[in-house]
Amino acid sequence: MTADLKISHGLPAPSRQTGALSHVRVLDLSRVLAGPWCTQNLADMGADVIKIEKPGEGDDTRRWGPPYLSGDDGPTSQASYFAACNRNKRSVTVDMATTEGQQLIRDLACQSDVVIENFKTGGLTRYGLDYDTLAALNPRLIYCSITGFGQTGPYAARPGYDLLMQAMSGLMSVTGQADGEPGAGPMRVGVAVIDVFTGMYATTAILGALEARHHTGRGQYLDIALLDVAMAVLANQGAGHLNSGAVPKRQGNAHPSVVPYQDFPTRDGRMLLAIGNDGQFARFCEVADVDWARDERYRTNTARVTHRDTLIPMMSEITRARSTATWIEVLEASGVPCGPINDIGQAFADEQVRHRGLRVEQHRYRNGERPAHDPVDRIATAASPLRFSDTPTQLRHAPPALGQHTDEVLRECLDLSAAEIEALRARRVL
């Protein structure tokens, strides 16, 4: 077994340690990416996350393929997208359009610490699953709503999508090749980063609300908006505009405030230099056998930013003289931050990535329990980057099949009998 392969059979890891959130139950009414990304974080930390899905359909991302999960005889119809953000959850199918389904979800909310949803603003009110209704039943409930534009404002009723937020926030305006360069034009980031960041901010908000509840004894409502997050994560680019009035422009892989901090050509490809201070630049100059670190035009970072138009072409001529591997070897030895520009396959094959165990693999079912209709058993995902010394993250459940845990959860949480569950299924509530 390779260092990056960990197998779980859907059972808690054999350890006395429990997850940091093993005492927390989360009712997940969200779908696609931002909400599920949040609940996967909570689940990795030990929370019991019950994912509610529509019978027969489930989360939209179950069908967002290719690529698809591999089964016994090759690719299946189950999209790999779903696996990215639904590990460690239990899937329960409930039709919330039915009166009985709504009551089941309310009953589960009464047994939960957190509810998270990403319906349109006010979308759950007609089902009696809005914050006011559920908080009246469970005053300790933390209720997190994720929407495109928030609960207030002129755009509140609009649906929100990651790509739209990348465009509206200005993120695309600073991503891509500079005007006048080949292929110039606004460009989206290759991952739905606003959805992912929103999931991370929602995670933080929920943890803050749980801590506050320790002191107040009350839950609260969390209003998390993709546009709010998109504006916040503009970071230095946003701060630069707010405090100088300047509107940032696209610069390709170059940094607006740090030079040299970009990719450079080599004899056999390209490499990345991330030189963040004057000492690192001086060490690069020593390796490259040039005296630019003593030239007033380039000695300091401010000077290098001012004179980047002359410095970068000179550096590019020098870097073309050696291979990527050679540059990385000599620069790393001198303490100059640099690296290859990997594709995703190369990244997962990297020795540091493998050492850190960042590829994990789980069995969806316990031994001998896989039903004949499901061709998928083993599912690989990227490991949680959260590392706890006392309450480590654990692999408990692989990304579940649709409704895989319906009977289990209804028995365990609501004390329903097998006959009651079958009657609900017969009435198409489940």
C-alpha positions, 0 to 999 in steps of 0.5 A: 500500500502506498503512503498516500492510500488510506482505506476506511470501511465506513467505520470510526478509525480505531482510536480513543480520540474523537473528532473535535465536533463529534458532539455536534449534529448537522442537518444539511439541506444544501446542494452543489458546492458551497454548502456541501463544502462547509458541511464536509469540513464539519463532518471531517472534524467529527460532526454527524452530518445528515444530508437530505436529498430528493428521492430518485434525484439527489444532489445536482452534482451526482449527475455533473459528469464526466468524469465519473466514478469507476465501478466494477466494469469501468466508468459509471453514471455517478459523477466524481464531482459529488465525491469532492464535497460529500465525504463523511456524511450520511445520505437520507432521501426525503421529499420535502414537498410532502407534508410528511417529509416536511415533518420528518425534517422538522423532527430531525432539526429538533435533534440537530445543532446546526441546519445549513441550506442554500435555497433562494431567499425565503425558499424554505418558508413555504415548507415550514423549514425556515429559521423562524419556524425551526428556531421556535421548535429548537431555540439552540439551533444554529441556522446557516443560509447561503445565497448568492446575494444575501437576505437583504438588498436589491439583488436578494431574490436573484440566484447566485452562481460562482462564475457570476460572482467571479465576474461581478466581484472583479475577480475575473478582471484581475485574472488572465493575461494582460491587455495586449498579450496573446489570449488577453481577456478576463478569465475565471479561476479554474476551480469554483473558488467563490463557492469554496471560499463561501463554504470555508467562511460558513464553516468559520461562522458556524464554529463561532456560533457554536462557541457563542452558544456555550455562553448564551445558550441560544442559537442564531441565524447566519446570513452568508452570501457568495457576493460578500465572500467574493468581495472579501477575498479580493484581499490585497487587490481590493485593499489597494483600490479602496485605499488608493483609488487605483483599479487593478489590472490583469497581469498574467502570473505576475504580482502587482506588488512583488517582483519577481513573483511569477513564472519564467521560461526554462530550457525545457518548459517553465518554472515558478519563482516566488521571491518575496524579499530582497534577501531572496533576490540577492541569493537568486542573483548569486546563483545566476551570476549577475550583479542586479542586487547591487543595482539601485533599479533592482536592489529593493522590491519597490525598485523592482516593481517600478522597473519590472519592464526591464528586469523581467526580460533580462531574467527570462533570458537567463532562466532559458539557459538551464532546465527546470529541474536544474534551476529548482535544484540550485535555487532550493539549495540557496533558499530561493522559493521556486518550483515546477508548474505541475498538472494535477496528476503531477501534483498528486504524484509529488513526494511531499503530497504523498508523504502528507497523505493527501490522497485518501481512498475509502470503501463506500460499504462495509465488507459484504454490504454493497447492494447489487445495484451499486457498482461503486465501492472504492472512492478517492478524495483529497484529504482534509488539510486540517491537522489536530494533535488531539482530535484528528479528522477521521474517515468514517463514511465515503461519499454516500450513495443516494439514500444510503443511510435513510433507514439507519438515520430514521431509526437512530434519530427518530426511533421509527420502526422498520414498518413505519419506514416502509410505509413512508417509502410506499407513500413516496415520502422517502 
